[in-house]
Amino acid sequence: MPEVSATSFLARVRQNLAAFHPMERRLAEFVLDFPGDLASYAANELASLAGVSNATVTRFIKRLGYLHYEDARRQVRQERGAGSPLFLASRSTGMANQFSASLERSHDNLQRTLARLNPADIDHMAQSLLRARKIWVTGFRSSQSFASYFRWQMFQVKEDIVLVPSAGDTLGQYAASITAADVVVVFAVRRRPAGLGEVIEQIIRSGAKVLYISDEQVARQAGLTWHVYCSCDSDRPLDDHVAVIGICHLLASRVIELAGPRERARLTAIEASYDALHELLT
């Protein structure tokens, strides 16, 4: 995929707001509301929707530093591909058929994700998680939620599992403790923080097995033990993460199924504690 310009489309518009003539500013404000729509419209269609002339669109595009309207559309398409909710949002707000479309999209994402997996690989991952000295689970931004959920599931059978970093900490404080006997589970769905690649390289150098769970837009990084690709396609402003949760469920369930006497004894002890403390409703 071609690299996105160092200056984003939105940044160009905002930087020029004060210099726009009245009609150009009207167009700028129209575009700023739903910038992703620019990728869907020809220049004359955009002019009609914004209530300006074709000439205004031409001047607007050139003032932003583009030679042609298609250059701006190309950059907007690339920035939509990066996953910004602002670029994925559309003026189309009708709910007709949205429920069935959402269900079909989620089903397709889950099906495509599972089709790429080999049952033997799932067993290998589950066995490695069970045998690990310690499991480290991490994720940043939205991925932190999936990391937390996975640790919660796994903690039922694997006591030595930690979610890192804790509030106020950095991952470097924990990287020094990771050993070759460990497994590190990294959730990295878009949009990922800059510098994540360097973090992964540091973890790989520890010798630990690394399970990397991401969307489909990430190239496989050398040194990973496993890379599970989750289909997260969506026609809405936010990505569909059904497949990510599905992978969490599949792995945690398989770990429980393969658990030995020690892990099963922990499950039994946890249930007994629930009963003793009257913590859960039946």
Wavefront OBJ file of the C-alpha trace (Angstrom):
o trace
v 0.000 0.000 0.000
v 1.418 3.495 -0.800
v 2.489 5.498 2.198
v 0.119 8.137 3.474
v 1.465 11.691 3.211
v 3.232 12.932 6.326
v 0.624 15.706 6.566
v -2.846 14.228 6.887
v -5.772 15.464 4.842
v -7.514 16.839 7.937
v -4.360 18.631 9.064
v -4.107 20.339 5.687
v -7.705 21.535 5.908
v -7.336 22.830 9.467
v -4.042 24.592 8.696
v -5.685 26.517 5.866
v -9.013 27.417 7.493
v -8.049 31.048 8.112
v -6.856 31.487 4.507
v -9.943 30.112 2.777
v -12.340 32.423 0.977
v -15.972 32.216 2.250
v -17.116 29.543 -0.193
v -13.924 27.539 0.283
v -14.440 27.722 4.033
v -18.006 26.483 3.580
v -16.614 23.504 1.678
v -13.931 22.963 4.340
v -16.496 22.843 7.132
v -18.604 20.421 5.107
v -15.599 18.137 4.567
v -14.422 18.314 8.188
v -17.714 16.858 9.414
v -17.330 13.621 7.421
v -13.913 13.602 5.697
v -14.235 9.944 4.661
v -17.057 10.863 2.280
v -14.547 12.604 0.007
v -13.339 9.186 -1.155
v -16.834 8.327 -2.402
v -17.659 11.449 -4.406
v -16.452 12.855 -7.693
v -15.525 16.552 -7.605
v -18.830 17.697 -9.120
v -20.803 15.536 -6.661
v -18.934 17.063 -3.721
v -19.594 20.548 -5.074
v -23.315 19.843 -5.360
v -23.561 18.368 -1.848
v -21.663 21.258 -0.272
v -23.549 23.896 -2.256
v -20.465 25.345 -3.947
v -19.220 25.551 -7.543
v -16.876 23.099 -9.253
v -14.323 25.904 -9.465
v -14.450 26.283 -5.675
v -13.625 22.583 -5.258
v -10.668 22.972 -7.647
v -9.296 26.009 -5.766
v -9.866 24.253 -2.426
v -7.902 21.177 -3.478
v -4.994 23.197 -4.868
v -4.851 25.369 -1.742
v -4.424 22.156 0.254
v -1.347 21.339 -1.802
v -2.734 18.651 -4.108
v -2.198 18.782 -7.853
v -5.478 17.036 -8.614
v -8.711 16.103 -6.853
v -7.854 12.407 -7.276
v -4.680 12.946 -5.220
v -6.795 14.113 -2.282
v -9.250 11.220 -2.704
v -6.346 8.765 -2.751
v -4.987 10.084 0.536
v -8.427 9.991 2.152
v -8.831 6.347 1.078
v -5.490 5.508 2.671
v -6.421 7.290 5.884
v -9.745 5.441 5.960
v -7.744 2.230 5.704
v -5.799 3.227 8.808
v -9.018 2.844 10.819
v -9.870 6.352 11.987
v -13.554 6.391 13.082
v -13.807 9.950 11.756
v -12.877 8.798 8.254
v -15.081 5.703 8.461
v -18.178 7.638 9.522
v -20.678 8.536 6.807
v -23.595 10.916 6.440
v -25.781 7.875 5.751
v -27.511 7.241 9.101
v -30.464 5.100 8.004
v -30.905 1.925 10.015
v -32.689 -0.064 7.304
v -31.084 -3.496 7.000
v -28.277 -2.481 9.396
v -28.987 -5.298 11.849
v -28.853 -8.085 9.265
v -25.826 -6.490 7.580
v -24.010 -6.282 10.908
v -24.753 -9.926 11.663
v -23.556 -11.021 8.237
v -20.357 -9.003 8.572
v -19.584 -10.424 12.034
v -20.273 -13.970 10.850
v -18.028 -13.477 7.825
v -15.212 -12.045 9.965
v -15.370 -14.956 12.384
v -15.560 -17.538 9.606
v -12.566 -16.073 7.750
v -10.536 -15.902 10.956
v -11.187 -19.494 11.988
v -10.632 -20.805 8.446
v -7.005 -19.670 8.630
v -6.334 -21.668 11.807
v -4.995 -25.180 12.055
v -6.432 -27.262 14.961
v -2.928 -28.590 15.650
v -1.661 -25.003 16.049
v -4.444 -24.216 18.512
v -3.466 -27.264 20.577
v 0.194 -26.217 20.460
v -0.708 -22.711 21.662
v -2.916 -24.083 24.453
v -0.288 -26.573 25.619
v 2.397 -23.891 25.593
v 0.174 -21.607 27.673
v -0.376 -24.409 30.192
v 3.317 -25.270 30.459
v 4.619 -21.699 30.620
v 6.443 -20.557 33.735
v 4.448 -17.348 33.450
v 2.068 -15.837 30.906
v 2.375 -12.127 30.174
v -0.579 -10.512 28.410
v -0.411 -7.032 26.939
v -2.254 -4.700 24.601
v -2.465 -0.965 24.052
v -5.386 1.347 23.340
v -8.444 -0.751 22.419
v -6.343 -3.917 22.532
v -5.905 -3.484 26.280
v -9.550 -4.488 26.748
v -9.010 -7.764 24.897
v -5.825 -8.436 26.847
v -7.693 -7.898 30.115
v -10.540 -10.177 29.023
v -8.151 -12.949 27.981
v -6.249 -12.764 31.286
v -9.565 -12.967 33.175
v -10.532 -16.128 31.303
v -7.132 -17.781 31.665
v -6.728 -16.935 35.363
v -9.273 -19.628 36.189
v -6.717 -22.327 35.365
v -3.401 -20.474 35.162
v -2.402 -18.620 38.312
v 0.845 -17.241 36.906
v -0.674 -14.879 34.363
v -0.321 -11.102 34.504
v -1.672 -8.184 32.508
v 1.035 -5.613 31.784
v 1.777 -2.814 32.109
v -0.091 -1.814 35.241
v -1.259 1.771 35.712
v 1.744 4.077 36.065
v 4.195 1.502 34.724
v 5.900 0.986 31.385
v 6.393 -2.320 29.615
v 10.158 -2.036 29.993
v 9.815 -2.644 33.729
v 8.372 -6.072 32.969
v 10.421 -6.978 29.892
v 13.470 -7.493 32.097
v 11.599 -10.306 33.919
v 10.426 -12.212 30.836
v 12.320 -15.472 30.319
v 12.557 -18.162 27.658
v 10.209 -20.321 29.749
v 7.378 -17.797 29.389
v 4.644 -17.078 26.852
v 3.787 -13.489 25.932
v 0.366 -12.819 24.399
v 0.161 -9.518 22.518
v -3.131 -8.075 21.285
v -2.573 -5.499 18.542
v -5.711 -4.563 16.629
v -5.705 -1.248 14.849
v -5.014 1.510 15.599
v -1.668 0.527 17.094
v 0.703 2.886 18.909
v 3.916 3.940 17.238
v 6.886 1.951 18.469
v 4.985 -1.312 19.020
v 7.393 -3.095 16.660
v 10.347 -2.232 18.896
v 8.447 -3.546 21.921
v 7.835 -6.859 20.144
v 11.499 -7.117 19.147
v 12.523 -6.664 22.776
v 10.135 -9.426 23.863
v 11.387 -11.766 21.123
v 14.975 -11.244 22.294
v 13.978 -12.661 25.699
v 13.488 -16.049 24.066
v 9.873 -16.324 25.225
v 7.217 -17.742 22.926
v 5.163 -14.886 21.469
v 1.508 -15.172 20.446
v 0.589 -12.089 18.413
v -3.120 -11.459 17.776
v -3.851 -8.677 15.294
v -6.082 -7.531 12.468
v -5.197 -8.374 8.868
v -3.283 -5.181 8.128
v -0.109 -6.177 9.973
v 2.799 -7.900 8.239
v 4.181 -10.904 10.111
v 7.162 -9.879 12.220
v 10.206 -12.144 12.210
v 10.657 -14.122 15.419
v 6.994 -14.504 16.387
v 6.030 -18.006 17.485
v 2.453 -17.584 16.293
v 0.609 -14.779 14.518
v -3.188 -15.065 14.556
v -4.895 -12.774 12.061
v -8.415 -11.639 12.955
v -10.756 -10.268 10.299
v -12.165 -7.004 11.673
v -13.855 -5.588 8.579
v -16.765 -3.246 9.125
v -19.010 -0.971 7.102
v -19.563 1.193 10.178
v -17.311 3.800 11.867
v -15.821 1.214 14.253
v -14.095 -2.075 13.496
v -15.926 -5.346 14.151
v -14.044 -7.287 16.864
v -16.228 -10.390 17.083
v -13.369 -12.531 15.755
v -10.951 -11.253 18.414
v -13.326 -12.287 21.187
v -13.863 -15.573 19.356
v -10.127 -16.300 19.437
v -10.004 -15.515 23.161
v -12.868 -17.929 23.757
v -11.349 -20.656 21.562
v -7.920 -20.523 23.212
v -9.140 -20.257 26.805
v -11.637 -23.073 26.299
v -8.973 -25.321 24.792
v -6.621 -24.581 27.676
v -9.325 -25.663 30.148
v -10.007 -28.817 28.123
v -6.311 -29.763 28.107
v -5.739 -28.805 31.754
v -4.129 -31.373 34.065
v -4.966 -32.290 37.673
v -3.257 -29.186 39.107
v -5.253 -26.759 36.957
v -8.496 -28.625 37.530
v -7.867 -28.532 41.275
v -7.579 -24.739 40.951
v -10.928 -24.582 39.152
v -12.490 -26.605 41.950
v -10.932 -24.378 44.622
v -12.210 -21.251 42.920
v -15.744 -22.614 42.809
v -15.506 -23.506 46.486
v -14.370 -19.949 47.289
v -17.315 -18.515 45.378
v -19.658 -20.639 47.480
v -17.954 -19.802 50.758
v -17.992 -16.064 50.098
v -21.496 -16.058 48.535
v -20.094 -13.935 45.711
v -22.131 -15.142 42.765
v -25.813 -15.590 42.075
v -26.883 -19.031 40.890
l 1 2 3 4 5 6 7 8 9 10 11 12 13 14 15 16 17 18 19 20 21 22 23 24 25 26 27 28 29 30 31 32 33 34 35 36 37 38 39 40 41 42 43 44 45 46 47 48 49 50 51 52 53 54 55 56 57 58 59 60 61 62 63 64 65 66 67 68 69 70 71 72 73 74 75 76 77 78 79 80 81 82 83 84 85 86 87 88 89 90 91 92 93 94 95 96 97 98 99 100 101 102 103 104 105 106 107 108 109 110 111 112 113 114 115 116 117 118 119 120 121 122 123 124 125 126 127 128 129 130 131 132 133 134 135 136 137 138 139 140 141 142 143 144 145 146 147 148 149 150 151 152 153 154 155 156 157 158 159 160 161 162 163 164 165 166 167 168 169 170 171 172 173 174 175 176 177 178 179 180 181 182 183 184 185 186 187 188 189 190 191 192 193 194 195 196 197 198 199 200 201 202 203 204 205 206 207 208 209 210 211 212 213 214 215 216 217 218 219 220 221 222 223 224 225 226 227 228 229 230 231 232 233 234 235 236 237 238 239 240 241 242 243 244 245 246 247 248 249 250 251 252 253 254 255 256 257 258 259 260 261 262 263 264 265 266 267 268 269 270 271 272 273 274 275 276 277 278 279 280 281 282
